[in-house]
Amino acid sequence: MVKCPDMKSTLYVIGVGPGDPELLTLKAARILREATCLCVPKGREEGSSLALSIIKGIVPLEGKEIIEAHFPMRKTRKGPGSRGMDPEEAQENAGIPTLAPGPLPLDPSVELDAKWNETVESVLNRLNRGIDVAFITIGDPTIYSTYFYLHDRLLKQSPGLRIEIIPGVSSINASAARAGVSLSLANEKIAILPANYIEDIRTILQSFDTVVLMKVSKVFTQVRDLLNEMGLSGKAVYVAKAGMEDELIIRDLNLVTDADLNYFSQVIIKK
């Protein structure tokens, strides 16, 4: 599918923040109210969308078309065959297993490619008919966001596509703010990385003044042990579900229990 030269419609990519509807920006709220079509990424077909639940209290959804973009929970990055973590929206609900139930296809990237291409076609179909589409994603669209798994595909099929990215409050900023932690001052250096890259953490901790470890739940014990070994546990804070109703902030990592661990969690270390 190729974009018509006279297409006037726009794809808006909107960060809706980490969970608190009041953190939605004025611009995001305005565009969401005006848009007649929303594209909502989900981790599983029968699941709900956290991003959609965030905006429900601020934006009336009556009369809007909702495109549910189902991305199966598979470990992948942008290219077939590469390794990494699945898109953030693929784990919207705490406790969802890393892999979807049922037998895996021979090549999981083939299934993801098909789903991404299906979403691209759905979005371009609306845009070609002059309908603005708002693609919503939790946090900020430019930080570990599902959307950029689609960005190049959209532009490849429709090179002149009008795309406007509306930034949102990231979970990084929200967690630091809720914990009362300054991420940087003067010439201090910050490192942000998914905590699953556990082998790199020691070097990063030695090289940076502030380190934010995202999605830390699966490796929390290893992270805590390393921080205790390096004498940094007293400079760390654990934040889960920042900005949500069941937000959790624990300043002594040794008090974090298995019940406290959540996919939407971070450890911030400020030396």
ABEGO torsion letter per residue (X at the ends): XBBBAABABBBBBBBAEAGBAAABBAAAAAAAAABABBBBBBABAABBBAAAAAAAAABBABGBBBBBBBBBBBBBBABBGBBEBBBAAAAABBGBBABBBEBBBABAAAAAAAAAAAAAAAAAAAAAAGBBBBBBBBEBAABGBAAAAAAAAAAAABAABBBBBBBBBBAAAAAAAAAGBBABBEABBBBBBBAABAAAAAAAAAABABBBBBGAAAAAAAAAAAAAAAGAAAABBBBBGBGBAABBBBABAAABBAAABBABBBBBBBX
